[in-house]
Amino acid sequence: QVQLVESGGGLVQTGGSLRLSCAASGRTCSRYTMNWFRQAPGKERELVAGISRSGTSTAYADSVKGRFTISRDNAKNTVYLQMNSLRPEDTAVYYCNANSVPAREDYWGQGTQVTVSS
């Protein structure tokens, strides 16, 4: 019942910034923990950032801590990932995820490509 569409990816130079958006339709995002994952070619998918339903708690992978910020606007059913000081190793397809363990629901977007040039 939830569709997720990522946007905001693109090509940037090292040190640049991007802001990814994840627009949700269907049920309100406030029902879900929201996460950003990424997967680079030849690499395992990894959790980049997560945010609680209320938006008051966040968590980040060590590799992005201090550079990325996850936020959410439940009124707009949108989740964001502000990405600063980008590095080539940040190059990956970024996926938005909505999850509720109690409700046994898990949804994924199609992904958006982020490429950071050297």
C-alpha positions as CSV (number, residue, x, y, z in Angstrom):
1,Q,0.0,0.0,0.0
2,V,3.1,2.3,-0.1
3,Q,4.9,3.3,-3.2
4,L,8.3,5.0,-2.9
5,V,9.9,7.2,-5.5
6,E,13.4,8.5,-5.1
7,S,14.7,11.6,-6.8
8,G,17.6,14.0,-6.6
9,G,20.4,11.7,-7.8
10,G,22.9,12.8,-10.3
11,L,26.5,13.4,-11.1
12,V,28.6,15.6,-8.8
13,Q,32.2,16.3,-8.2
14,T,34.1,15.3,-5.1
15,G,33.2,17.6,-2.3
16,G,29.8,18.5,-3.8
17,S,26.4,18.0,-2.3
18,L,23.1,16.4,-3.3
19,R,19.7,16.2,-1.6
20,L,17.8,13.0,-2.2
21,S,14.1,12.9,-1.8
22,C,11.8,9.9,-1.3
23,A,8.1,10.6,-2.0
24,A,5.7,8.2,-0.6
25,S,2.1,7.5,-1.6
26,G,-0.5,5.4,0.1
27,R,-0.3,5.2,3.9
28,T,1.3,8.0,5.8
29,C,5.0,7.8,6.4
30,S,4.5,8.3,10.1
31,R,3.7,4.6,10.4
32,Y,7.1,3.6,9.2
33,T,10.8,3.8,10.1
34,M,12.4,5.2,7.0
35,N,15.8,4.2,5.8
36,W,18.2,5.0,3.0
37,F,20.3,2.1,1.6
38,R,22.9,2.1,-1.1
39,Q,24.5,-0.4,-3.3
40,A,27.7,0.1,-5.4
41,P,28.8,-2.1,-8.2
42,G,30.4,-5.2,-6.8
43,K,29.5,-4.2,-3.3
44,E,26.9,-5.4,-0.8
45,R,23.9,-3.3,-0.1
46,E,24.4,-1.2,3.0
47,L,22.3,0.8,5.3
48,V,23.2,4.5,5.1
49,A,20.8,6.2,7.4
50,G,17.6,5.6,9.3
51,I,15.0,7.8,11.0
52,S,12.4,6.9,13.5
53,R,8.7,7.4,12.9
54,S,8.6,10.6,14.9
55,G,11.8,11.9,13.3
56,T,13.4,12.4,16.6
57,S,15.9,9.6,16.4
58,T,18.4,9.0,13.6
59,A,21.2,6.6,12.9
60,Y,24.0,6.6,10.3
61,A,26.6,4.4,8.9
62,D,30.1,5.3,10.1
63,S,31.2,6.0,6.6
64,V,28.7,8.9,6.2
65,K,28.4,10.1,9.8
66,G,29.0,13.8,9.9
67,R,28.4,14.3,6.2
68,F,24.9,13.0,5.6
69,T,21.7,14.0,7.3
70,I,18.4,12.2,7.1
71,S,15.1,14.0,7.8
72,R,11.4,13.5,7.2
73,D,8.4,15.6,6.7
74,N,5.4,13.4,7.6
75,A,2.9,16.0,6.5
76,K,4.3,15.7,3.0
77,N,5.1,12.0,3.2
78,T,8.6,12.7,2.2
79,V,12.0,11.6,3.5
80,Y,15.2,13.4,2.6
81,L,18.9,12.6,2.6
82,Q,21.2,15.6,2.5
83,M,24.6,14.5,1.3
84,N,27.5,16.8,1.8
85,S,31.2,16.4,1.2
86,L,30.6,13.7,-1.3
87,R,33.4,11.2,-2.1
88,P,33.8,8.8,-5.0
89,E,33.2,6.0,-2.7
90,D,29.7,7.3,-2.2
91,T,28.9,6.4,-5.8
92,A,26.0,4.0,-5.7
93,V,22.3,3.5,-6.3
94,Y,20.5,4.8,-3.4
95,Y,17.2,3.2,-2.3
96,C,14.5,4.5,0.0
97,N,13.0,2.0,2.4
98,A,9.9,2.1,4.6
99,N,9.7,-0.5,7.3
100,S,7.4,-1.5,10.1
101,V,8.3,-4.7,11.9
102,P,5.2,-4.7,14.1
103,A,3.0,-4.4,11.0
104,R,5.2,-6.8,9.0
105,E,5.5,-4.3,6.1
106,D,8.6,-3.5,4.1
107,Y,8.6,-1.3,1.0
108,W,11.3,-0.3,-1.5
109,G,11.8,2.4,-4.1
110,Q,13.4,1.8,-7.5
111,G,16.5,3.7,-6.6
112,T,18.3,6.8,-7.8
113,Q,21.9,6.8,-9.1
114,V,24.4,9.0,-7.4
115,T,27.8,9.3,-9.1
116,V,30.7,11.2,-7.6
117,S,33.5,12.0,-9.9
118,S,37.1,12.0,-8.8
